[in-house]
Amino acid sequence: MIVDVSVVPIGTGSTSVSRFVREVLKVVRVSGLKYQVGPMGTSLEGDWDSIFKTIREMHEVCFKMGAGRLLTTIKVDDRRDKVQSMQDKLDRVSE
């Protein structure tokens, strides 16, 4: 499964979210999932339970940092006919 996730903290008193992104990426790094950071979100590769556990932990970090609200966008590619990694998808479109 490949999931693209973007967590936007609201109610922080600042338009900058970089401090939240840095802390969320710490959660992603220790998750053990393969990941790729993009300019507008992070792609995660793994199984359903591990990915959604990580997303829950991403939320908790933001709330602990003082976010009053989170707006989260999640796109899921749950392909079952064959195994496909993030790198496979990138390689396929660059052929």
trRosetta pair geometry for C-beta under 8 A, 3 or more apart (Angstrom, degrees):
i j d omega theta_ij theta_ji phi_ij phi_ji
1 45 7.2 164 85 -150 51 50
1 46 6.6 -32 62 79 91 38
1 47 6.4 92 23 -130 116 25
1 48 5.9 81 1 -66 165 64
1 51 6.3 -100 99 -13 123 151
1 76 6.7 -21 -170 -163 108 91
1 77 6.8 157 -161 83 57 59
1 78 5.0 -6 -116 -107 100 71
1 79 7.7 167 -101 26 49 63
2 43 6.2 -3 -175 -173 97 106
2 44 7.2 161 -155 81 49 47
2 45 5.3 -14 -103 -100 75 79
2 76 7.8 146 84 -159 50 44
2 77 4.4 -5 62 58 95 112
2 79 8.0 13 14 6 97 102
2 84 7.5 -64 -19 100 124 90
2 85 7.7 119 -73 -165 118 32
2 86 5.7 139 -123 -76 129 80
2 89 7.2 -40 -22 -14 175 147
3 43 7.0 159 84 -154 41 57
3 44 4.9 -14 62 58 93 97
3 45 7.9 180 22 -77 68 34
3 51 5.1 113 17 -176 142 143
3 55 7.7 -71 127 -56 148 128
3 74 6.2 -16 -171 -165 109 92
3 75 6.8 158 -158 80 56 52
3 76 5.2 -12 -106 -104 87 67
3 77 7.3 -160 -74 25 41 69
4 38 7.8 -10 -144 23 109 136
4 41 5.2 67 174 122 91 139
4 42 7.3 167 -152 85 57 33
4 43 4.9 -28 -96 -96 74 76
4 44 7.8 174 -85 16 26 70
4 73 8.0 -20 113 116 88 92
4 74 7.3 155 81 -155 54 42
4 75 4.3 2 52 52 102 105
5 41 5.9 172 84 -169 31 107
5 42 5.8 -24 63 64 82 82
5 43 7.9 145 16 -98 68 28
5 44 6.5 8 7 -1 114 114
5 55 5.7 -143 -129 -108 160 110
5 58 7.3 124 131 53 141 167
5 72 6.8 -13 -165 -169 93 99
5 73 7.1 162 -151 85 44 57
5 74 5.2 -1 -105 -106 82 76
5 75 7.8 -153 -66 27 45 64
6 40 6.1 -26 -100 151 138 70
6 41 3.7 -76 -67 -97 93 101
6 42 7.5 143 -82 15 54 66
6 72 6.9 166 85 -150 53 52
6 73 4.6 5 52 51 101 100
7 20 7.6 -126 105 148 103 121
7 24 6.2 178 56 -118 131 155
7 55 7.7 165 -63 -154 122 79
7 58 5.4 -178 -21 140 159 121
7 59 6.7 -147 -135 -82 140 63
7 62 6.2 -143 147 -40 129 152
7 70 5.7 -20 -167 -166 92 119
7 71 7.7 147 -159 76 43 45
7 72 4.9 -8 -106 -103 70 91
8 17 6.8 -68 -143 -108 64 163
8 70 6.7 140 71 -161 48 61
8 71 4.4 -21 63 63 107 94
8 72 7.3 -171 21 -75 70 42
8 73 7.9 36 -6 -3 106 93
9 12 5.2 59 127 -46 118 126
9 17 5.8 158 39 -128 99 108
9 20 5.0 -156 -5 -100 135 167
9 62 5.0 -159 -84 -165 112 120
9 65 7.6 -59 -110 82 158 116
9 67 3.6 -106 -147 -111 110 130
9 69 7.5 126 -164 78 52 50
9 70 5.8 -34 -101 -101 52 75
10 67 6.7 75 45 -167 42 97
10 68 6.5 -76 99 67 70 84
10 69 4.1 -33 69 78 107 100
10 70 6.8 -178 15 -87 86 22
10 71 6.0 65 -28 -14 121 100
11 67 6.2 101 69 -170 89 54
11 68 2.9 -62 109 41 149 116
11 69 5.0 90 4 17 124 90
12 17 7.4 130 29 -100 160 73
12 20 7.5 -97 -95 -45 156 130
12 66 6.3 98 -129 106 76 99
12 67 5.6 -29 -74 -103 97 66
12 68 7.4 -157 -59 6 48 84
14 17 7.9 168 101 -64 98 49
16 19 7.2 68 124 1 103 90
17 20 4.8 -49 -175 41 78 117
17 21 5.9 85 126 -28 86 98
18 21 5.4 -52 -144 35 37 115
18 22 6.4 42 157 -23 67 101
19 22 5.8 -48 -150 31 32 114
19 23 6.8 27 154 -13 62 106
19 65 7.3 174 122 -172 105 143
20 23 6.0 -61 -152 40 33 106
20 24 6.1 32 153 -19 69 109
20 61 7.8 135 -156 118 73 100
20 62 5.5 42 -151 -114 116 91
20 65 6.1 176 -102 85 82 157
20 67 6.9 61 -110 -56 137 124
21 24 5.7 -56 -143 39 30 111
21 25 6.3 32 157 -22 64 106
22 25 5.9 -57 -151 34 27 111
22 26 7.1 35 149 -24 60 98
23 26 5.6 -44 -158 22 39 116
23 27 7.2 40 146 -16 63 98
23 61 5.0 -176 137 164 112 127
23 62 7.6 154 88 -75 123 56
23 65 6.2 156 48 -61 167 143
24 27 5.6 -50 -161 31 41 114
24 28 6.6 41 144 -19 69 103
24 42 7.8 -168 127 -3 116 148
24 58 4.7 47 -144 -144 101 94
24 61 5.8 170 -87 80 60 139
24 62 6.8 13 -72 -56 107 96
25 28 5.2 -48 -145 36 42 115
25 29 6.2 48 154 -25 69 101
25 37 6.7 3 -112 -88 121 134
25 42 7.4 175 -98 -88 81 150
26 29 5.8 -50 -147 32 31 113
26 30 6.6 16 160 -7 64 107
26 61 7.7 160 63 -131 103 156
27 30 6.4 -67 -150 43 27 99
27 31 6.5 43 150 -44 63 104
27 54 6.5 141 143 -162 102 80
27 57 4.8 176 -161 121 131 112
27 58 5.3 -177 85 -82 151 64
27 61 5.6 -128 -45 -28 135 147
28 31 5.5 -46 -154 10 32 122
28 33 6.8 -75 -165 59 73 109
28 35 5.2 24 171 -42 122 174
28 42 6.2 -81 -101 159 160 157
28 44 7.1 -128 -139 -94 107 107
28 54 6.4 74 -106 -177 59 126
28 58 7.3 33 -54 -82 86 111
29 35 7.9 -101 -79 39 47 137
31 35 7.8 77 59 -36 123 129
31 44 7.8 -25 98 -139 153 123
31 46 8.0 -127 139 -10 114 163
31 50 6.8 121 174 174 105 96
31 53 7.8 154 -138 93 109 96
31 54 4.4 21 -118 -104 148 124
31 57 7.5 174 -84 55 108 144
32 46 7.9 94 102 -102 80 146
32 50 7.5 -77 74 -165 100 133
33 44 5.0 10 144 -161 146 96
33 45 6.2 157 179 61 92 53
33 46 4.3 -86 -124 -27 100 137
33 50 6.0 156 -75 138 108 118
33 51 6.6 99 -110 -91 151 69
33 54 6.1 -55 -4 -48 141 162
34 44 7.4 131 80 -163 56 47
34 45 4.1 -20 70 56 106 113
34 46 6.8 159 27 -51 76 87
34 85 7.3 -13 92 -156 161 107
34 86 6.7 -158 124 14 121 123
35 42 5.8 3 -173 175 115 107
35 43 6.3 159 -155 85 60 57
35 44 5.2 -17 -102 -102 91 61
35 45 7.0 -163 -74 14 43 78
36 42 7.0 168 83 -159 44 63
36 43 4.6 2 53 52 93 107
36 86 5.8 -177 -6 157 129 156
37 42 5.2 -26 -108 -108 60 90
38 41 5.5 5 61 62 108 62
38 42 6.7 -178 22 -89 76 35
38 43 6.7 61 -15 -15 113 94
41 73 7.1 -82 -96 78 136 105
43 86 5.6 121 128 -116 136 136
44 51 5.1 141 115 -129 133 100
44 54 6.5 170 -135 81 157 147
44 55 7.9 -129 11 -56 159 91
45 85 6.1 37 -151 -149 154 74
45 86 5.2 -113 -59 -23 132 106
46 50 4.5 -74 135 84 136 128
46 51 5.2 166 69 -55 101 90
47 50 5.0 81 61 16 81 106
47 51 6.8 -160 87 -8 36 93
48 51 6.1 -68 -150 38 22 107
48 52 6.2 2 167 -4 64 114
48 78 7.5 27 -80 -114 103 122
49 52 6.4 -65 -141 45 24 98
49 53 6.0 29 159 -23 64 110
50 53 5.7 -54 -143 35 27 113
50 54 6.4 28 156 -20 61 107
51 54 5.7 -60 -156 35 29 112
51 55 6.5 28 150 -18 66 104
52 55 5.3 -43 -142 35 41 114
52 56 6.4 48 154 -21 64 99
53 56 5.7 -52 -153 34 31 114
53 57 6.5 30 149 -17 64 106
54 57 5.6 -54 -149 38 34 111
54 58 6.4 42 149 -25 65 101
55 58 5.4 -46 -149 29 35 117
55 59 6.7 40 150 -20 62 99
55 72 7.3 101 -173 -169 112 147
55 74 7.0 17 -129 -97 154 129
56 59 5.6 -52 -157 32 34 114
56 60 6.6 34 149 -20 66 104
57 60 5.5 -49 -146 34 37 114
57 61 6.5 42 155 -22 66 100
58 61 6.0 -52 -153 31 30 112
58 62 6.8 27 152 -15 62 106
59 62 5.9 -62 -155 37 32 109
59 63 6.4 25 154 -15 69 108
59 70 5.8 -143 -132 36 86 169
59 72 7.2 -47 -85 -59 104 144
60 63 5.8 -57 -147 39 32 108
60 64 6.2 33 156 -19 67 108
61 64 5.8 -58 -148 38 29 111
61 65 6.4 25 154 -18 63 109
62 65 5.7 -60 -150 37 31 111
62 67 4.3 -9 158 15 93 142
62 70 5.6 91 101 -86 148 124
63 66 7.8 139 -178 2 30 9
63 67 5.7 -78 -89 60 41 91
63 70 7.3 -74 -59 -31 85 120
67 70 5.8 60 135 -66 141 84
77 84 8.0 -71 135 84 124 119
79 82 6.7 -29 141 58 118 61
79 84 5.5 9 68 29 149 119
84 88 4.7 -128 -160 83 73 143
84 89 6.3 80 160 -53 112 87
85 88 4.6 111 51 -2 72 100
85 89 7.3 -134 97 -2 45 83
86 89 5.8 -57 -158 34 34 111
86 90 6.5 30 149 -15 67 107
87 90 5.6 -54 -147 39 36 111
87 91 6.0 38 155 -20 69 106
88 91 5.8 -57 -146 38 28 111
88 92 6.2 33 155 -26 64 107
89 92 5.7 -52 -148 29 29 115
89 93 6.9 15 160 -8 62 106
90 93 6.5 -66 -153 40 29 99
90 94 6.3 12 158 -8 66 117
91 94 6.0 -72 -145 44 29 102
91 95 6.9 52 155 -51 65 89
92 95 6.2 -33 -162 -9 31 114
